[in-house]
Amino acid sequence: MSKHTSAAPTGDPLRIREGLPFPLGATWDGLGVNFALFSANATKVELCLFDAAGEVELERIELPEYTDETFHGYLPDAHPGQVYGYRVYGPYEPENGHRFNHHKLLIDPYAKQLVGELKWSEALFGYTIGHPDADLSFDERDSAPFVPKCKVIDPAHTWGHDRRLSVPWERTIFYEAHVRGISMRHPAVPQAVRGTFAGLMVDEVVEHITDLGVTSVELLPVHAFVNDQHLLQKGMTNYWGYNSIAFFAPDPRYLASGKIAEFKETVAHLHKAGLEVILDVVYNHTAEGNEQGPTLSMRGIDNASYYRLMPEDKRYYINDSGTGNTLDLSHPCVLQMVTDSLRYWAREMHVDGFRFDLATILGRYHDGFNERHSFLVACRQDPLLRQVKMIAEPWDCGPGGYQVGGFPPGWAEWNDRFRDTVRAFWKGDEGKLAEFAGRMTGSADLFNQRGRRPYSSVNFITAHDGFTLHDLVSYNDKHNEANDENNQDGSNNNISWNHGVEGPTDDPEINALRQRQMRNFMATLFLAQGTPMLVAGDEFARTQHGNNNAYCQDSEIGWINWELDKAGKSLQAFVKRLIKLRLQYPILRRGLFLVGHSVDTPEFKDVTWLAPDGNEMTTEQWEDAQARCMGMLLDGRAQVSGVQRAGADATLLIVVNANHDPVNFNLPKVPHGISWSCRLDTTDPTIKGPQHLPFNKPYEVTGRSLVLFELQHTEVS
């Protein structure tokens, strides 16, 4: 048989048995393989078997049984390594939401591994491109030569003693990284495994991460994804990977060995080093796009079940994701697919948690976001998923899409209010002092409800989307020309400041201020209550040269440059020191919100806000739009849990000054025999203390700087 034939191959249909409707997907039981595919509206499903390379279609076998909306069959002579796909028959009625086209080979939504890559062709589309009836037309070209195929796997793996780490939330520090970007330019990573899971587990890469002191590596999407056609035509790719097509399969490009075991070995290596593995997952949409997109999987399996369609015209898709389509998690079988995927990665792949892209979509019914959405309820009651970390990106572009603080107990959330407020404060914007204080104390206005804790707020200054830390202090405007979109892509609301020169400069004063501002941002991040997230490379000030939307830059723009200059090494040392301080002082990561209340005696306030004169802030001072300096006094004797007892932690004073000019800050009075010790000053990153200072004496806080003091039992003469 020639390759890529469109004629239906013949086979022996008598050898297939009834099999079972569960579990969904292709399941090897040690003797044969059970195939099961959900479709509520299909009329027939053909299992298509291919050679090992996925190039020659060998057989088409109709699945013989249909039980509870699931087509199924059992092949006793199939084994791990068998390559397959599906052809699904049914009505082609776009106006009614049905887009079945058996000429299109379809990826199993439950496929555990894919082989080959998508090759863009007009044959991928269920309709005939250029036809006067557009997507209402019907295309009969075979798409098999252009579609990735599924592979049956043997799930057996020797994990040894590996288990999920379950790092307590109070100690958690996220390190957001891209599998490819972190290793492509690392000198210790062999060329053959750069950009793969194998590259991520190279000792020098792991040692760098652990040496920082972070606890959890959060990987940008690793589910198999599609490169957009328009990007490939411009010589670019969907680098970030937010274009999933298979929720159970790691992207083949990240497997240097071509084996699923490589991902599992990477998880085991990171776990052995004490690092959790968190996956950024994209369950809000798929790579099939809108009605003009290709038919690759779910559209051809049961479009009306998988996707949210416009009620008044089911030809069109609801586009809350901004990418063309939206998965319908209100459908029980779509909900099952997503939760099955999560359980698979948690149970079989030992993943420690998930960050959900555009998570508001996952909790939206047709009438809007609902914290009792079946997906959110399912996650909370599931005995496995309730044990792993669940982090929401709590916004999307749909109605009522901004839900920061709106997710139910058990969830943490990315807090963009922290990002924006901290950026504006250090930039010197007016009227930001009070809100800055709220962000430093865990954003209680958003999260202090229903027993949620400060760690529910995932604090960040930067993320993969937007400026890097270096670029945040070096550019006023985005510079995305390399994306070939006329600099129209990416956010215009960066709340950034170039400090006088756009981009690189030889001016030593500007460079010194930029370095101090980066230290201010990092100090704020790690001294604030909540869960900090650091972006890989920000610890040594990597740059994307002003590109704030490097989603398509699988290039030196998007990859981390590991050749550090003196300033980069200095910042890295400073970040390591900050993380060490955070872990050293439990008061910086309390389990209770700081509310300014007394515990047993009036002196035991958990937090006291001080004006530069050393006295407690007044209402007038809070309301002063020009106020940019204050002290945050954390009393280590304050209540540390729900039990009414005093704590015994260190007492710390954090002083911030976002003024251009220095401020003399009076250190508050302390008992006899105790003095203030300067532990950190962003003006001089070499200060390691102790530097004992008397109370009620002014300390000159440099313009745009942060200082950390600790009470110590050392008498000052």
C-alpha positions in Angstrom: 0.0 0.0 0.0 1.3 3.4 -0.9 1.7 6.1 1.7 -1.1 8.6 2.5 -3.7 6.8 0.5 -7.3 8.1 0.7 -8.8 4.8 0.0 -10.2 2.9 2.9 -7.7 0.1 3.9 -9.2 -3.3 4.5 -8.7 -5.4 7.6 -10.2 -8.2 9.5 -13.2 -6.8 11.4 -14.0 -10.1 13.0 -11.0 -10.0 15.4 -12.3 -6.9 17.2 -14.3 -7.6 20.4 -16.9 -5.6 22.2 -14.6 -4.2 24.8 -15.8 -1.7 27.5 -17.0 1.9 27.4 -14.5 2.8 30.1 -11.9 4.0 30.6 -12.0 6.4 27.7 -9.0 6.4 25.3 -6.7 3.5 24.4 -5.9 1.3 27.3 -3.4 -1.5 27.3 -4.3 -4.3 29.8 -1.4 -6.5 29.3 -3.1 -8.7 26.6 -4.7 -6.2 24.2 -6.0 -2.7 23.9 -9.5 -1.3 24.7 -10.5 1.7 22.6 -13.3 4.0 23.8 -14.4 7.3 22.4 -17.3 9.5 23.6 -19.6 11.1 21.1 -23.3 11.9 21.7 -24.1 12.7 18.1 -22.0 10.5 15.9 -23.4 7.6 13.9 -20.3 5.5 13.4 -16.6 5.5 14.5 -13.8 3.9 12.6 -10.5 3.0 14.4 -7.7 3.7 11.9 -4.4 1.8 12.5 -1.1 3.1 11.1 2.5 1.9 10.8 5.0 2.8 13.5 5.9 6.1 11.8 2.3 7.1 11.4 2.7 7.5 7.6 0.8 4.5 6.2 -2.8 3.8 7.1 -3.0 0.0 7.5 -6.6 -0.7 8.5 -9.9 0.8 9.4 -12.0 -1.1 11.9 -15.5 0.0 13.0 -15.9 0.1 16.7 -18.6 -2.4 17.2 -20.4 -1.2 20.4 -22.1 2.0 21.5 -22.8 2.3 25.3 -23.8 5.4 27.2 -22.7 7.7 24.3 -19.4 5.9 24.0 -18.2 3.9 21.0 -15.9 1.1 22.0 -14.1 -2.0 21.0 -11.2 -4.3 22.1 -8.3 -5.4 19.9 -6.6 -8.5 21.4 -3.6 -8.2 19.0 -2.9 -4.5 19.6 0.1 -3.6 21.9 1.9 -0.5 23.2 3.4 1.4 20.3 0.3 0.9 18.1 -0.3 4.1 16.2 -3.9 5.1 15.6 -6.5 7.8 14.9 -10.3 8.0 14.4 -12.7 8.8 11.6 -16.1 9.8 12.9 -19.3 9.7 10.9 -22.4 11.8 11.5 -24.3 14.8 10.1 -22.5 17.8 8.6 -24.9 20.5 9.7 -22.9 23.5 10.9 -26.1 25.5 11.4 -27.1 22.9 14.0 -23.6 22.6 15.5 -22.6 19.4 13.8 -19.4 19.2 11.8 -18.7 15.5 11.3 -16.5 14.7 8.4 -15.1 11.2 8.1 -12.5 12.2 5.6 -10.7 13.9 8.4 -8.5 11.8 10.7 -9.0 12.8 14.3 -6.8 12.8 17.4 -8.2 10.9 20.3 -8.8 13.5 23.1 -7.5 10.9 25.6 -4.3 10.1 23.6 -1.4 9.7 26.0 1.2 10.2 23.2 1.4 11.7 19.8 3.7 11.0 16.9 4.5 13.3 14.0 3.6 16.9 13.8 0.8 18.9 12.2 1.5 19.9 8.6 -0.7 22.7 7.5 -2.9 21.8 4.4 -6.3 22.7 3.1 -7.2 19.1 3.6 -7.2 19.7 7.4 -10.4 21.8 7.1 -13.8 20.2 7.2 -15.0 22.6 4.6 -13.5 23.7 1.2 -11.5 26.8 1.6 -12.5 29.4 -1.0 -15.9 27.8 -1.6 -18.7 30.4 -1.9 -20.6 28.7 1.0 -17.4 28.9 3.2 -17.6 26.6 6.2 -21.1 25.4 5.1 -19.4 23.5 2.3 -18.0 19.9 2.8 -14.5 18.9 1.9 -13.7 15.3 0.9 -9.9 15.4 1.0 -8.2 13.0 3.4 -6.3 14.8 6.2 -4.4 11.7 7.5 -1.1 12.7 5.9 -1.1 16.0 7.7 -2.3 15.2 11.2 -0.3 13.9 14.2 -1.3 10.3 15.2 -2.0 8.8 18.6 0.2 6.1 20.1 -0.8 3.4 22.6 1.4 3.5 25.6 2.4 1.1 28.4 1.8 3.2 31.6 4.1 1.0 33.7 7.0 3.0 35.2 9.3 2.3 38.1 8.9 5.4 40.4 10.8 4.0 43.3 10.1 6.1 46.4 9.0 9.2 44.4 5.9 10.9 45.7 4.3 14.4 45.3 6.1 16.7 47.7 3.1 18.6 49.1 5.2 21.7 50.1 3.1 23.7 52.6 1.5 26.7 51.0 3.2 29.0 53.5 6.6 28.0 52.3 5.8 27.8 48.6 7.7 30.0 46.1 6.9 29.5 42.4 9.5 29.7 39.7 7.8 30.1 36.3 9.9 28.6 33.5 9.6 27.5 29.9 10.9 23.9 29.2 12.6 25.1 26.0 13.6 28.6 27.0 15.4 27.5 30.2 17.8 25.1 28.5 18.3 26.3 24.9 21.3 28.5 25.8 22.5 26.8 29.0 26.2 25.9 28.5 25.9 22.7 30.6 23.0 21.2 28.6 24.1 18.9 25.8 23.0 20.2 22.4 21.0 17.0 21.7 18.7 17.6 24.6 18.4 21.4 24.7 14.8 22.5 24.8 13.4 19.2 26.2 12.5 17.6 29.5 15.9 15.9 29.4 17.5 19.3 29.3 15.5 20.5 32.2 16.8 17.7 34.5 20.5 18.4 33.7 22.2 18.8 37.1 23.5 22.3 36.6 20.0 23.5 35.7 18.4 21.9 38.7 21.2 23.1 41.0 20.6 26.7 39.8 16.9 26.5 40.7 17.4 24.8 44.1 20.3 27.2 44.9 17.9 30.1 44.6 15.7 28.6 47.4 12.4 28.4 45.4 10.2 25.4 46.1 8.1 24.8 43.0 8.8 24.9 39.2 5.8 26.1 37.3 6.2 25.0 33.6 4.5 26.8 30.8 2.2 24.5 28.8 3.6 21.0 28.1 0.4 19.5 26.7 0.7 18.7 22.9 0.0 21.9 21.1 -0.3 23.3 17.5 1.8 25.9 15.8 -0.5 28.5 14.2 -0.3 28.5 10.4 0.2 32.2 10.2 3.2 32.0 12.5 4.8 29.3 10.5 4.3 31.3 7.4 6.4 34.1 9.0 9.1 31.7 10.2 7.9 31.7 13.8 6.1 29.3 16.1 3.6 29.2 19.0 6.5 29.3 21.4 4.6 29.5 24.7 2.3 26.6 23.7 -1.1 28.0 24.7 -2.8 26.2 21.8 -3.4 22.7 23.2 -4.8 19.8 21.1 -4.3 16.8 23.4 -4.7 17.2 27.2 -3.1 13.9 28.2 0.0 13.9 25.9 3.2 15.8 26.5 4.3 17.7 23.4 6.5 15.5 21.3 9.0 18.3 20.7 9.8 18.3 24.4 10.7 14.5 24.4 14.4 14.1 23.4 14.0 10.3 23.8 10.6 10.1 22.2 9.4 8.3 25.3 6.8 9.3 27.9 9.2 8.1 30.6 11.3 11.1 30.0 8.7 13.4 31.5 8.3 11.1 34.5 12.1 10.9 35.0 12.2 14.7 34.9 9.6 14.9 37.6 11.5 12.4 39.7 14.7 14.4 39.3 13.1 17.6 40.4 11.3 15.9 43.3 14.6 14.4 44.4 16.0 18.0 44.5 13.1 19.1 46.6 11.2 20.9 43.8 7.5 20.6 43.1 6.3 20.4 39.5 3.4 22.7 38.6 1.9 22.6 35.1 0.3 25.6 33.4 -2.7 24.0 31.7 -5.0 25.3 29.0 -8.5 23.7 29.2 -10.4 26.8 28.1 -10.0 26.3 24.4 -8.3 24.1 21.8 -6.3 24.7 18.7 -9.2 24.1 16.4 -10.2 27.8 16.4 -13.5 29.1 15.2 -15.8 28.0 12.4 -13.0 28.7 9.9 -10.5 26.6 11.8 -9.2 23.0 11.1 -10.9 19.8 12.1 -8.3 18.0 14.2 -10.1 16.3 17.0 -13.1 17.4 19.1 -14.7 19.4 16.3 -15.0 16.2 14.3 -15.8 13.9 17.2 -18.8 15.9 18.6 -18.6 19.6 18.0 -22.0 20.3 19.6 -20.9 18.7 22.9 -17.3 19.8 23.2 -17.7 23.5 22.4 -19.9 26.4 23.6 -21.9 27.5 20.5 -23.9 30.6 20.0 -27.5 29.8 21.1 -29.2 31.6 18.3 -26.9 30.2 15.6 -24.8 27.2 16.4 -22.7 27.6 13.3 -20.7 30.1 15.4 -18.6 29.7 18.5 -18.7 31.6 21.8 -15.2 33.1 22.0 -14.6 33.9 25.7 -11.0 32.7 25.3 -10.2 35.2 22.5 -8.8 32.4 20.4 -11.8 31.4 18.4 -13.6 28.8 20.6 -14.4 27.9 24.2 -14.6 24.4 25.7 -18.0 23.7 27.3 -17.2 22.4 30.8 -20.9 22.5 31.7 -21.2 19.3 29.5 -20.7 16.3 31.8 -18.4 14.5 29.4 -16.3 17.5 28.7 -16.0 18.0 32.4 -15.0 14.4 32.8 -12.3 14.8 30.1 -10.7 17.7 31.9 -10.9 16.2 35.4 -9.6 12.9 34.0 -6.7 14.8 32.5 -5.9 16.4 35.8 -6.1 13.1 37.7 -3.9 11.5 35.1 -1.1 14.1 35.4 -1.4 14.0 39.2 -1.6 10.3 39.7 0.3 8.8 36.8 2.8 11.6 36.2 3.2 12.7 39.9 2.6 16.4 39.1 2.2 18.5 42.2 -0.3 21.1 41.0 -1.8 23.1 38.2 -2.0 26.7 37.1 -5.2 27.2 35.0 -5.0 29.6 32.0 -8.0 31.9 31.8 -9.6 30.0 34.6 -12.8 32.1 34.7 -13.9 30.2 31.6 -13.8 27.0 33.5 -16.3 28.3 36.1 -18.7 30.0 33.6 -22.2 28.8 32.8 -24.1 30.5 30.0 -25.3 33.1 32.4 -21.9 34.0 33.8 -19.2 32.9 36.3 -20.4 30.8 39.2 -18.1 29.6 42.0 -20.4 26.6 42.3 -19.8 25.6 38.7 -19.6 21.8 38.3 -15.9 22.0 37.4 -14.9 23.9 40.6 -17.1 21.7 42.7 -15.6 18.5 41.1 -12.1 19.7 41.9 -12.9 20.5 45.5 -14.6 17.2 46.2 -12.2 15.0 44.3 -10.0 13.0 46.8 -6.9 13.4 44.7 -7.3 16.9 43.2 -8.1 18.5 46.5 -4.6 17.5 47.6 -2.7 19.2 44.9 -2.1 22.9 44.3 -4.7 24.6 42.2 -3.9 28.1 40.9 -6.3 30.2 38.8 -5.5 32.9 36.3 -8.8 34.5 37.4 -9.7 36.5 34.2 -10.7 36.1 30.6 -12.3 38.3 27.9 -15.8 37.0 28.4 -18.7 38.6 30.4 -17.8 39.1 34.0 -14.4 37.8 33.2 -12.4 39.5 35.9 -12.8 37.4 39.1 -9.7 38.1 41.2 -10.7 37.0 44.7 -13.9 35.3 43.4 -12.7 31.7 43.4 -13.8 29.3 46.1 -11.8 28.0 49.0 -9.1 25.6 48.1 -7.9 27.8 45.2 -5.0 30.2 44.9 -5.1 33.0 42.4 -2.8 35.1 40.3 -3.1 38.6 41.8 -2.6 41.2 39.1 -3.7 43.9 41.6 -0.4 43.2 43.4 1.6 43.5 40.2 0.0 46.7 39.1 0.0 48.4 42.5 3.6 47.6 43.2 4.7 48.7 39.8 2.9 52.0 40.1 4.1 52.6 43.7 7.8 52.2 42.8 7.3 54.2 39.6 6.3 57.1 41.9 2.6 57.4 40.9 0.4 59.4 43.3 -2.0 58.0 45.8 -0.7 54.5 45.8 0.6 54.2 49.4 -2.6 52.8 51.0 -3.2 50.2 48.3 0.5 49.2 48.4 0.1 48.5 52.1 -2.9 46.3 51.3 -0.9 44.3 48.8 2.0 43.9 51.2 -0.4 42.3 53.7 -1.8 39.6 51.4 -4.6 41.6 49.7 -7.1 40.9 52.5 -9.7 43.0 50.7 -9.7 40.3 48.0 -9.0 37.1 49.8 -9.8 37.4 53.6 -13.1 35.6 53.4 -14.5 32.1 54.0 -11.3 30.9 55.8 -9.0 31.6 52.9 -5.4 32.4 53.8 -2.9 35.0 52.6 -1.2 32.4 50.5 -4.3 32.4 48.3 -2.8 35.5 46.7 -0.1 34.5 44.2 2.0 37.7 44.1 4.1 38.5 41.0 5.8 41.5 39.5 6.3 39.9 36.1 5.1 36.8 34.3 5.8 35.2 31.0 3.3 37.6 29.5 4.7 41.1 29.6 8.0 42.8 30.3 10.8 41.0 32.1 12.0 42.6 35.3 15.0 44.2 33.4 12.7 45.5 30.7 10.2 46.9 33.2 12.8 49.4 34.4 14.4 50.0 31.0 11.5 50.7 28.6 8.5 53.0 28.7 6.9 51.3 25.6 6.8 47.8 24.2 9.1 47.0 21.3 7.5 44.0 19.6 8.6 44.6 16.1 10.2 41.2 15.9 6.7 39.6 16.1 5.9 41.1 12.7 2.5 42.5 13.9 3.4 46.2 13.4 4.0 46.5 17.2 0.2 46.2 17.6 0.3 43.0 19.8 1.0 42.9 23.5 -0.3 45.2 26.3 0.1 48.9 26.2 -0.5 49.1 29.9 2.9 48.1 31.3 3.2 50.6 34.2 6.9 50.7 33.4 9.5 53.4 33.5 12.8 53.6 31.6 14.3 56.1 34.2 15.2 58.6 31.5 16.5 56.6 28.5 14.6 54.1 26.4 16.5 50.8 26.4 20.2 50.3 27.1 22.3 53.2 28.2 25.9 53.9 29.4 24.7 56.4 31.9 25.9 55.1 35.3 23.3 57.0 37.3 20.4 55.6 35.3 21.9 52.1 35.5 22.4 52.3 39.2 18.8 53.5 39.7 17.5 50.7 37.5 19.4 48.1 39.5 18.0 49.6 42.7 14.5 49.5 41.4 14.9 45.8 40.4 16.0 45.2 44.0 13.0 47.1 45.2 10.6 45.0 43.2 12.3 41.7 44.3 12.3 42.8 48.0 8.7 43.8 47.8 7.8 40.4 46.2 9.6 38.3 48.8 8.8 40.4 51.9 5.1 40.6 51.2 2.5 38.3 52.6 1.2 35.8 50.1 2.8 33.3 47.7 5.6 34.8 45.6 6.2 33.9 41.9 9.5 34.5 40.3 10.0 34.3 36.5 13.0 32.3 35.4 15.8 34.7 34.4 14.5 37.7 36.4 16.8 36.7 39.2 19.7 37.9 37.1 17.8 40.5 34.9 17.4 38.7 31.6 16.1 40.9 28.8 13.7 40.5 25.9 14.9 43.8 24.5 11.5 45.5 25.2 9.4 42.7 23.7 6.4 42.2 26.1 4.7 39.5 24.1 7.3 36.9 23.2 4.7 34.2 22.6 6.0 33.5 19.1 9.7 34.0 19.8 11.4 30.6 19.9 14.6 32.4 19.5 17.2 34.3 21.6 14.5 36.8 22.4 12.5 34.1 24.3 15.4 31.9 25.5 17.3 32.7 28.7 20.8 34.0 28.2 23.0 32.3 30.9 26.0 34.5 30.3 25.8 36.8 33.3 27.5 40.2 33.7 28.5 41.6 37.0 25.2 43.3 37.6 23.3 40.1 36.8 25.4 38.1 39.3 24.8 40.8 41.9 21.1 40.7 41.5 21.0 36.9 41.6 22.9 37.0 44.9 20.4 39.5 46.2 17.4 37.4 45.2 18.9 34.4 46.9 19.4 36.4 50.1 15.8 37.6 50.0 14.4 34.1 49.6 16.6 33.0 52.5 15.3 35.8 54.7 11.7 34.9 53.7 12.2 31.3 54.8 14.1 32.4 57.9 11.3 34.6 59.3 7.9 32.9 59.6 6.3 36.3 60.2 6.9 37.1 56.5 4.6 34.1 55.5 2.0 34.0 58.2 -1.1 31.7 58.0 -3.3 34.6 59.1 -4.1 37.9 57.5 -2.5 41.0 59.1 -5.3 43.1 60.4 -3.8 45.5 62.9 -5.8 43.9 65.8 -4.5 43.4 69.4 -4.1 39.9 70.8 -3.7 40.0 74.6 -2.3 43.5 75.2 -2.3 46.7 73.1 1.4 46.3 72.3 0.7 43.1 70.4 -0.6 44.5 67.2 0.3 42.1 64.3 1.0 45.1 62.0 1.5 48.8 62.8 1.9 51.4 60.0 4.4 54.1 60.8 4.9 57.5 59.3 8.5 58.8 58.8 8.4 60.5 62.2 8.1 57.1 63.8 4.5 57.6 64.9 1.5 55.6 63.7 0.1 56.7 60.4 -2.9 59.1 60.7 -6.0 59.1 58.4 -4.7 62.3 56.8 -1.4 60.7 56.0 -3.1 57.7 54.4 -5.1 60.1 52.3 -2.2 62.2 51.2 -1.7 61.5 47.5 1.9 62.7 47.8 2.8 60.3 50.6 5.3 57.7 49.3 7.1 56.6 52.5 6.0 54.5 55.4 7.1 51.7 57.8 5.4 48.3 58.2 6.1 47.0 61.7 5.5 43.3 62.1 5.3 42.3 65.8 6.6 38.8 66.4 4.5 38.5 69.5 1.2 38.7 67.7 -1.2 35.9 67.3 0.0 33.3 64.7 -3.0 31.0 64.5 -6.6 30.6 65.4 -5.6 29.6 68.9 -5.6 32.7 71.2 -1.9 32.7 72.1 1.0 35.1 71.4 3.7 34.2 69.0 7.4 34.1 69.5 8.7 35.2 66.1 11.2 38.0 65.3 9.9 41.5 65.1 10.6 43.2 61.7 10.3 46.7 60.3 10.0 47.2 56.6 10.5 50.8 55.4 9.7 51.8 51.8 10.4 55.1 50.2 9.2 55.7 46.6 10.1 59.4 46.8 12.9 60.7 44.5 14.6 62.2 47.5 15.9 60.5 50.7 13.7 60.5 53.8 14.9 60.5 57.4 12.9 57.8 59.1 12.7 57.7 62.9 13.1 54.2 64.2 10.3 53.4 66.7 11.0 53.0 70.4 11.9 49.6 71.7 12.5 48.1 75.2 15.8 48.6 77.0 18.5 46.1 75.9 17.1 45.7 72.4 18.1 47.6 69.3 17.2 47.7 65.6 19.5 45.9 63.2 19.5 46.7 59.5 19.2 43.3 57.7 18.8 44.6 54.1 18.9 47.9 52.3 18.2 48.0 48.5 20.6 51.0 48.2 23.5 48.8 49.3 22.9 45.1 48.5 26.1 44.1 50.2 24.7 44.9 53.7 24.3 41.6 55.6 24.1 43.0 59.1 23.9 43.1 61.9 24.1 46.9 62.1 22.7 47.9 65.5 20.9 51.2 65.5 19.4 53.1 68.5 15.6 53.7 68.6 14.1 57.1 67.9 17.0 58.1 65.8 16.7 58.9 62.1 17.8 56.4 59.5 18.3 58.0 56.0 16.3 56.0 53.6 17.5 56.7 50.1 15.1 57.8 47.5 13.4 54.8 45.9 14.6 52.2 48.3 13.5 49.6 50.8 15.1 48.8 54.2 14.5 45.8 56.4 15.2 46.0 60.2 15.0 43.4 62.9 14.8 43.8 66.6 17.7 42.1 68.3 18.8 41.6 71.9 22.0 43.7 71.7 22.3 46.7 73.9 23.5 49.9 72.3 25.8 52.1 74.4 
